[in-house]
Amino acid sequence: MDMLFCQHIIIDWEKLKLMRQEQAINNNNKENKKQVEQDYHISDLVLIVTPTSERCKQCKLSSPTKGPHAITQVYANGTV
């Protein structure tokens, strides 16, 4: 029963579950479109960005990055 009206409500839980899964997949695809493909090689130099939570503890003029650091190993999935 509905709380306001005297009528029964029928909910298709499977359809609701599928709609939520589709929305999650669409959101992931939208976020992944913004990513830039990186191709790392050994001895490349990279900068590491300091998270904002750590930057607020430092002085205002400190650099937002650390490095440059040389890459020593690249894994099969592209991570360093």
Phi and psi in degrees as a GROMACS rama.xvg file:
@    title "Ramachandran Plot"
@    xaxis  label "Phi"
@    yaxis  label "Psi"
@TYPE xy
-76.4324  151.065  ASP-2
-73.8504  -29.0863  MET-3
-98.0174  -37.2306  LEU-4
-119.009  151.612  PHE-5
-85.9375  73.011  CYS-6
-146.965  149.899  GLN-7
-84.0261  143.448  HIS-8
-112.453  129.502  ILE-9
-109.172  122.201  ILE-10
-115.538  128.234  ILE-11
-88.9021  94.4318  ASP-12
-65.7426  -35.4658  TRP-13
-65.738  -41.9739  GLU-14
-64.9226  -40.8428  LYS-15
-63.3745  -41.0201  LEU-16
-63.2731  -44.1362  LYS-17
-64.6649  -39.7164  LEU-18
-63.3389  -40.3529  MET-19
-67.2747  -39.5044  ARG-20
-64.8175  -42.7537  GLN-21
-62.3321  -40.807  GLU-22
-64.564  -40.6305  GLN-23
-64.3938  -41.8804  ALA-24
-64.301  -43.4422  ILE-25
-62.3537  -41.2045  ASN-26
-64.0562  -41.6665  ASN-27
-63.8351  -43.2088  ASN-28
-62.9364  -39.5745  ASN-29
-64.096  -42.9047  LYS-30
-67.0229  -39.3879  GLU-31
-70.0809  -22.6206  ASN-32
-65.3632  -26.8033  LYS-33
-79.4317  -15.4122  LYS-34
-74.5831  143.433  GLN-35
-101.086  129.633  VAL-36
-69.7588  127.64  GLU-37
-108.287  142.013  GLN-38
-125.162  98.7732  ASP-39
-93.7147  145.651  TYR-40
-130.55  155.331  HIS-41
-62.2546  138.972  ILE-42
78.4098  4.87851  SER-43
-67.4965  150.235  ASP-44
-100.866  134.372  LEU-45
-132.22  155.507  VAL-46
-107.061  141.664  LEU-47
-105.21  123.359  ILE-48
-80.4355  129.577  VAL-49
-78.377  129.12  THR-50
-59.7535  149.291  PRO-51
-61.7705  -29.3607  THR-52
-65.1479  -32.4007  SER-53
-82.9748  -30.7744  GLU-54
-67.5807  -30.9586  ARG-55
-69.2512  -19.5338  CYS-56
-82.7365  -17.3123  LYS-57
-93.2863  174.01  GLN-58
-73.169  163.104  CYS-59
-62.9138  -32.9443  LYS-60
-90.2453  3.86329  LEU-61
-71.1626  153.365  SER-62
-72.2458  139.23  SER-63
-79.0065  -1.07796  PRO-64
-127.169  160.151  THR-65
-120.608  141.671  LYS-66
131.112  -166.686  GLY-67
-77.4856  146.302  PRO-68
-116.312  142.268  HIS-69
-87.2937  139.174  ALA-70
-79.6541  129.513  ILE-71
-106.677  -22.1833  THR-72
-152.37  136.8  GLN-73
-119.904  125.885  VAL-74
-84.4404  168.961  TYR-75
-63.1987  -31.1358  ALA-76
-86.7201  4.35906  ASN-77
95.5837  -4.55042  GLY-78
-78.5211  157.503  THR-79
